[in-house]
Amino acid sequence: MTEAVTEPVTVTEKSAANQPTQNRCVLITGATGAIGGALANAYAATGTHLVLHGRQQEKLEAIANTCRQQGAQVTLSTIDLTDDHALQGWLAELCADQVPDIVIANAGKNTHPQGPALLEPWEDVQALLDINLKTPIAMVQHLVPAMQARGSGQLVLISSLAAWHGLPTTPSYSASKAGIKAYGEGLRGLLAPHNIGVTVVMPGYVTSPMCEAMPGPKPWEWPPERAAKVIKRGITANRARISFPFPLNFGTWWLAVLPAGISQWLIKRLGFNHPGDTPHD
């Protein structure tokens, strides 16, 4: 397992992720997804308050029960994260009780063209941008003032290896993940003087229903438990970037570095140029 690191961690960049775990509050959105559920289990422990958000009530309750059996205190939410009024009210209520130490904005979705030369349906694109890009930024807007007042915090934004170079199989998804990658990178430098860490996570293919619905090959696919272990370790170290698996990260990084014409040729040769007709998420 290998994580890409773009900058060293300095003493001034220490965050709540490096502090003792006693009474730590960890907020995870998308907790009913594969990575989100695995992260909830990874953080579940005595002395940890997990705030879990998910769309599937029954599955969310099952995850909560498992986490409680490991000693964690668990609070659940199923609000519409794309409703800014509801989001602001929820986060304000949480911060009034306890400002989260670690916030993992993991909720997201994918969409893709339904066939060669077809654009993704516009309503699907809007919904994707709302949850993948606008919601994490809105969460930052609502949470950072409370973290600044306390003097610590850790924000974790979920991007993707698709952020290195847009894929014809998932152009809107690639765009949303490139956007949140750039936002997180800029945010890290902005918030470092306030002792607030920012980590951008760039996973490759992680086994999940969303992954299986994506067209194209899925090399070096990881189980969610392995991904969660690597992500948690990187968050604890306040890494600027966590990207995996190494072979796929290295290859997709080159797509961003090489001349565009060569990258486009490679993408076509690797089988990512012709989306199929599988249903979108």
VMD Tcl script that draws the C-alpha trace (Angstrom):
set ca {
  {0.00 0.00 0.00}
  {1.41 3.35 -0.99}
  {0.22 6.87 -0.38}
  {1.35 9.83 -2.45}
  {2.57 12.73 -0.32}
  {3.02 16.15 -1.86}
  {4.41 18.05 1.10}
  {5.87 17.29 4.53}
  {3.89 17.86 7.68}
  {5.31 20.62 9.86}
  {4.75 21.38 13.51}
  {2.50 24.29 12.62}
  {0.23 21.98 10.63}
  {-0.72 19.77 13.56}
  {-4.44 19.21 13.66}
  {-7.07 17.50 15.74}
  {-6.28 14.28 13.89}
  {-2.97 14.17 15.81}
  {-4.51 14.79 19.23}
  {-5.48 12.08 21.75}
  {-8.60 10.18 20.76}
  {-10.44 10.73 24.06}
  {-13.75 12.47 23.40}
  {-12.86 12.90 19.73}
  {-15.78 13.77 17.43}
  {-15.61 12.39 13.89}
  {-18.21 13.43 11.30}
  {-18.61 11.23 8.22}
  {-21.07 11.90 5.40}
  {-21.92 9.15 2.95}
  {-21.59 6.63 5.79}
  {-23.86 4.14 4.02}
  {-21.45 3.97 1.08}
  {-18.64 1.43 0.90}
  {-15.79 3.75 1.92}
  {-17.93 5.71 4.38}
  {-19.11 2.58 6.18}
  {-15.58 1.20 6.34}
  {-14.31 4.51 7.75}
  {-17.05 4.51 10.39}
  {-15.93 1.07 11.52}
  {-12.28 2.14 11.42}
  {-12.92 5.11 13.73}
  {-15.36 3.35 16.06}
  {-13.81 3.14 19.52}
  {-14.45 4.02 23.13}
  {-14.01 7.75 23.64}
  {-15.05 8.59 20.07}
  {-18.31 10.27 19.11}
  {-19.23 9.33 15.55}
  {-21.66 11.55 13.67}
  {-22.78 9.52 10.68}
  {-24.84 10.76 7.76}
  {-26.39 8.55 5.12}
  {-29.40 8.28 2.83}
  {-30.35 4.69 3.67}
  {-31.89 4.69 7.15}
  {-31.88 0.92 7.70}
  {-28.29 0.49 6.55}
  {-27.23 3.51 8.60}
  {-28.76 2.01 11.75}
  {-26.94 -1.27 11.12}
  {-23.60 0.52 10.76}
  {-24.34 2.51 13.93}
  {-25.06 -0.64 15.90}
  {-21.77 -2.17 14.81}
  {-19.90 0.98 15.82}
  {-21.66 1.11 19.21}
  {-20.59 -2.46 19.87}
  {-17.01 -1.23 19.51}
  {-17.62 1.39 22.21}
  {-18.35 4.47 20.11}
  {-21.09 6.98 20.80}
  {-23.06 7.40 17.57}
  {-25.37 10.16 16.31}
  {-27.19 9.72 13.01}
  {-28.61 12.03 10.36}
  {-30.41 11.59 7.05}
  {-30.91 15.25 6.09}
  {-30.68 16.40 2.48}
  {-27.09 17.61 2.27}
  {-27.83 19.62 -0.87}
  {-30.41 21.72 1.03}
  {-28.13 24.46 2.35}
  {-30.64 25.65 4.95}
  {-30.98 22.14 6.38}
  {-27.21 21.60 6.18}
  {-26.44 24.84 7.98}
  {-28.95 24.11 10.73}
  {-27.63 20.58 11.25}
  {-23.99 21.66 11.45}
  {-24.81 24.59 13.73}
  {-26.61 22.22 16.10}
  {-23.63 19.85 16.09}
  {-21.15 22.64 16.75}
  {-23.24 24.00 19.60}
  {-22.81 20.64 21.32}
  {-19.28 19.75 20.13}
  {-17.28 21.02 17.17}
  {-16.18 17.98 15.13}
  {-12.46 17.24 15.33}
  {-12.37 15.39 12.00}
  {-14.83 15.97 9.16}
  {-14.83 13.51 6.26}
  {-17.02 14.85 3.44}
  {-17.46 11.49 1.75}
  {-20.99 11.67 0.29}
  {-20.98 11.56 -3.50}
  {-22.39 10.04 -6.65}
  {-21.49 9.26 -10.23}
  {-23.10 9.50 -13.62}
  {-21.89 8.65 -17.10}
  {-22.94 8.84 -20.74}
  {-25.51 6.25 -21.75}
  {-23.75 5.44 -25.00}
  {-21.05 6.58 -27.45}
  {-21.22 10.30 -28.32}
  {-24.08 10.89 -25.84}
  {-23.85 13.54 -23.14}
  {-24.86 12.78 -19.58}
  {-28.44 13.89 -18.77}
  {-28.32 17.47 -17.49}
  {-30.45 16.75 -14.40}
  {-27.98 14.01 -13.45}
  {-25.04 16.37 -13.93}
  {-26.67 19.01 -11.72}
  {-27.35 16.48 -8.96}
  {-23.78 15.20 -9.18}
  {-22.23 18.66 -8.92}
  {-24.50 19.51 -5.99}
  {-23.34 16.58 -3.84}
  {-19.75 16.07 -5.11}
  {-18.62 19.68 -5.26}
  {-21.04 22.20 -3.76}
  {-21.91 20.25 -0.60}
  {-18.30 19.75 0.63}
  {-17.57 23.43 0.01}
  {-20.75 24.40 1.87}
  {-19.72 22.18 4.80}
  {-16.36 23.93 4.94}
  {-18.06 27.32 4.94}
  {-20.28 26.36 7.87}
  {-17.65 24.50 9.95}
  {-14.44 26.48 9.58}
  {-15.49 29.46 11.76}
  {-16.16 27.09 14.69}
  {-12.86 25.28 14.09}
  {-11.01 28.61 13.94}
  {-12.57 29.69 17.22}
  {-11.43 26.44 18.86}
  {-8.02 26.56 17.19}
  {-7.99 23.09 15.59}
  {-9.71 20.76 13.16}
  {-9.19 18.38 10.27}
  {-11.11 18.57 7.00}
  {-11.03 15.59 4.63}
  {-12.29 16.04 1.06}
  {-12.85 13.05 -1.20}
  {-11.55 13.46 -4.74}
  {-10.56 10.65 -7.11}
  {-7.71 9.55 -9.36}
  {-10.05 10.69 -12.15}
  {-9.10 14.22 -11.07}
  {-5.68 13.85 -12.70}
  {-7.20 13.71 -16.19}
  {-10.83 13.66 -17.27}
  {-12.15 10.33 -18.51}
  {-14.58 10.15 -21.46}
  {-16.48 7.45 -19.56}
  {-17.25 9.88 -16.68}
  {-16.59 13.51 -17.73}
  {-18.82 15.24 -15.17}
  {-17.59 13.02 -12.32}
  {-14.00 13.76 -13.35}
  {-14.75 17.48 -13.38}
  {-16.33 17.43 -9.90}
  {-13.38 15.51 -8.44}
  {-10.82 17.78 -10.12}
  {-12.67 20.75 -8.65}
  {-12.70 19.42 -5.09}
  {-9.02 18.45 -5.41}
  {-8.06 22.00 -6.38}
  {-10.27 23.46 -3.66}
  {-8.73 21.27 -0.97}
  {-5.20 22.06 -2.10}
  {-5.87 25.79 -1.91}
  {-7.74 25.47 1.38}
  {-4.84 23.67 3.07}
  {-2.51 26.64 2.77}
  {-5.26 29.08 3.71}
  {-6.20 27.28 6.93}
  {-2.76 26.05 8.09}
  {-2.11 29.20 10.18}
  {-5.31 28.38 12.11}
  {-4.08 24.86 12.96}
  {-6.74 23.35 10.69}
  {-5.49 20.54 8.50}
  {-6.92 19.73 5.08}
  {-6.44 16.36 3.40}
  {-7.49 15.47 -0.15}
  {-8.19 11.77 -0.73}
  {-7.81 10.42 -4.27}
  {-8.95 6.77 -4.37}
  {-8.80 4.53 -7.37}
  {-11.39 1.80 -7.80}
  {-12.91 0.65 -4.49}
  {-15.42 -2.19 -4.52}
  {-18.96 -0.77 -4.23}
  {-22.22 -0.67 -6.19}
  {-21.22 2.73 -7.60}
  {-17.88 1.35 -8.76}
  {-19.49 -1.68 -10.36}
  {-21.94 0.53 -12.28}
  {-19.11 2.57 -13.81}
  {-18.21 1.67 -17.39}
  {-14.69 0.75 -18.44}
  {-11.98 -1.42 -16.87}
  {-11.31 -1.27 -13.12}
  {-7.64 -2.14 -12.57}
  {-6.22 -2.64 -9.07}
  {-9.63 -2.56 -7.39}
  {-9.40 -2.43 -3.58}
  {-11.85 -3.62 -0.91}
  {-13.27 -0.70 1.14}
  {-11.66 -1.92 4.38}
  {-8.19 -1.60 2.86}
  {-9.01 1.85 1.53}
  {-10.33 2.99 4.93}
  {-7.16 1.80 6.69}
  {-4.94 3.80 4.33}
  {-7.20 6.87 4.53}
  {-7.30 6.84 8.33}
  {-3.53 6.54 8.55}
  {-3.08 9.47 6.18}
  {-5.58 11.62 8.09}
  {-3.76 10.93 11.36}
  {-0.52 12.12 9.73}
  {-2.31 15.19 8.28}
  {-1.11 14.31 4.80}
  {-1.89 16.83 2.09}
  {-2.86 14.06 -0.33}
  {-3.74 10.38 0.04}
  {-3.83 8.61 -3.32}
  {-3.98 4.91 -4.04}
  {-3.29 2.32 -5.32}
  {0.26 3.24 -6.32}
  {0.34 1.72 -9.85}
  {-2.91 3.39 -10.89}
  {-2.01 6.67 -9.18}
  {1.36 6.73 -10.94}
  {-0.23 6.01 -14.30}
  {-3.04 8.56 -14.01}
  {-0.59 11.19 -12.71}
  {1.33 10.82 -15.97}
  {-1.88 11.53 -17.88}
  {-1.84 14.98 -16.27}
  {1.85 15.54 -17.06}
  {2.15 14.25 -20.62}
  {1.09 16.31 -23.65}
  {-2.69 16.15 -24.00}
  {-2.55 14.36 -27.34}
  {-0.49 11.52 -25.90}
  {-2.74 11.25 -22.84}
  {-5.85 11.07 -25.03}
  {-4.26 8.33 -27.12}
  {-3.34 6.34 -24.00}
  {-6.85 6.67 -22.58}
  {-8.31 5.32 -25.80}
  {-5.82 2.45 -25.91}
  {-6.63 1.51 -22.30}
  {-10.35 1.17 -23.05}
  {-11.74 4.29 -21.34}
  {-12.97 6.01 -24.49}
  {-16.29 4.29 -25.24}
  {-18.85 4.23 -22.41}
  {-21.37 1.42 -22.50}
  {-25.08 1.37 -21.82}
  {-25.05 0.36 -18.15}
  {-27.42 2.41 -15.95}
  {-25.99 5.40 -14.07}
  {-26.10 5.66 -10.26}
}
mol new
graphics top color blue
foreach p $ca { graphics top sphere $p radius 0.5 }
foreach p [lrange $ca 0 end-1] q [lrange $ca 1 end] { graphics top cylinder $p $q radius 0.2 }
display resetview
